[in-house]
Amino acid sequence: MNSKLNNRLHVASGNYIISKKKNVALDACLGTCVGITLCDKEAEVGGLLHLLLPEPPNPQNPWKPEIYASTGLPLFIRALCEDGADKYNLEACVAGGALVGPVSRQDLDLDIGGRTAAIVRTILKDAAIPIHKAETGGYFSCRLSLDLNTFESSIQPLNTQTPPAVENFTKPTAGEIAHAIQLVQPIPQIALKMTRMINEANYNMSEVAREIKQDQIITAKVIRLCNSSFIGLKIKVASIDRALVIIGEKLLLQLLLTASLELFLTDSVQGYSLCKGGLFQHALGTAIVSRELAELTGKASPEIAYTAGLLHDIGIIVLDQFISSVHPFFYRRTQIDGVELCEVESEKLGITHPQAGKQLAENWSLPDNLADVIRHHHYPEKARVDPELTHLVYLADLLMNRFHVGQVLESLNMEKLPQRLQKVGLKPSQFSDVIELISQKIFDPQQNNSIAIPQL
């Protein structure tokens, strides 16, 4: 359910962890989401709750009460008391509820983080639980941590580095950018073939299986994916042929393409990724959300939407090397100052990752609809080949950016969100419902499609 690294446990959105005293720390990366720690130091028990939304659309029948402040926090308090805490000895720490990225009128109207934090404070006040420390609202993402050895809570920005002087950075020339694009090796021919097969809905799986078997690295990655929580099979898969029988052609193609792309999304020490594996996890999450939105709206093929979501940020592969020396500057501008990523890239690099991605897509001869998504996923109204598909990927990228923070340097503008929702048949009032739907697929580690998968 949670990833453990150096005695630290990550608490996913819509979940909580409660524990007795031990040499472990609990962490939650928060943007719009709100995190709460509650501790009874005398009983030596405490926990951390990671909330996603203020209240369920149907209070009488919430899909998963831990997601919502109004239902999750009372549940969390009861669970702590059942584990030995005295309600009247509990102390709270509250963080999150920020306006992440470029702030629009839509952000202010929805006020998801603000409403979640307000409900948390009301419940804690009614329960007579004092808030020992709090940092809510604002414009920055943070990490809420609870040390289960001392039962002390801390709130830290996800990155506290000071940006270097801008004058020390030399903007790459157009020739250097073009050379970097040419140096990027194309994804394997089998991956390009799978992309075209998905795009054309023309499957020749016997041929694909034969080719995949000749690549031991891809074969091993796909089999590991099949046997991970990403798929959630109850039986083990030991071969590509067996995987084809059990999970079917469409899903196997998605896994093959996913495994191929993972080879390319290697993270630099200080680039677009904010954590180990962040680029790949963001791409995979965006792919899953794109597929679910396509299923919900009927505006695109789910398989094509998955592929488009997986490939949307390939331009980062080209530009990652150029921003590593000024990573703190990019971090501050996008994550703290709230400037749209493409604006910062254009200013400092003279090119954006969607523009670089479009050139890469052309070099790889990707289908026109996918190249169009890659080029316009930050501003989907500019798409010309398949605007609805581009809008779906924009929304998926936005949801990952706002509600699964701490993975990549990115910020998307919500200023035109009502029109962008309307383009795929959704109303602004349905945005919270979409978040709830996506949370079932992305933020719940119990779901088969959780992105909390093992490293490939």
C-alpha angles and dihedrals in degrees: 000000000000132000115241119205126161092346093309127122124202115220109212124218113281094021141092137202124208123189146164119240113307140140094268135105125213118217135190124182107217135195116142088351120090125227128199130190119197123188139178102198093187093055090037095229130122145146149189127239122198112202125196107184139018101240140346121261087236109037091187093059113022113184093224114359094202090070095064130066094219094055105020100056095053088048090050092050092050092048091052092051091049088054092055106277121135108228091218092055095052121116123192138213118193129193141161130039091129130159098243122203126348106358117227137180086260091059091053093046095049094039090177095163094043094050091047092051092047092054090048092053092048093051093047091048092050090049091049091237110149120226105230095185134006139176111170134155120015126109106280137089116236144185118237112202135184121197105212091197095059099015089230119144127212136188118204134169110253089244124021100179120131114238116245122240108285092221089068091065120087114207111233115247123243087251092054091050091048090049091050090052091051091050093057106102114229118251111260116290089242089059091051089048090051090050091055092045091053092045093050096037087231109135125190099170098168089062092045092049091052092051095044092053088062091060108068094185095054091042091054092047094050093048090049090051090050090054096045131089087263088081101017098209117176092215129054122253117215103172143031090244091054091047090053091054095046105040102023136231101291097050093042090054090052091051092048092052091045092052091048094051093048088068089063101043096075112156123233118220091256114011135097093322118087095191141016108294092005097135094051094043091051092048092048093047092049090050093053093046091047090053092049092048090051089052091048098047103029089221096125142011107277091223093052091044090053091051093047091049091049093052101036096103101040090122087073088071088066100042101038092090093054098053097045093088092051099033094129090055092051090046094053094045095049104029102033107021091039097227116159110258095233090055092054092045092050091049097048104026104027090231136063128227091247089055092047090045092053090055090048091049090053091049089052092045093235116177115277095246092056093045089051091053091049091051098045108027092115093050104026096175087073093062116112107176101052111354094174093055090047091051091051091053091046090054092046091049090048093051092050090046095050102035105028101046129170098056109090143003101259141126127181128196119242095190093111096034095122092055092043092051090048090054089066095039099264131125125223088244088062094058093095089048089054090051089052092049093049092046088063090060104033113022100039109083090197091066119094091235096053112141089218089103129148119269109271 
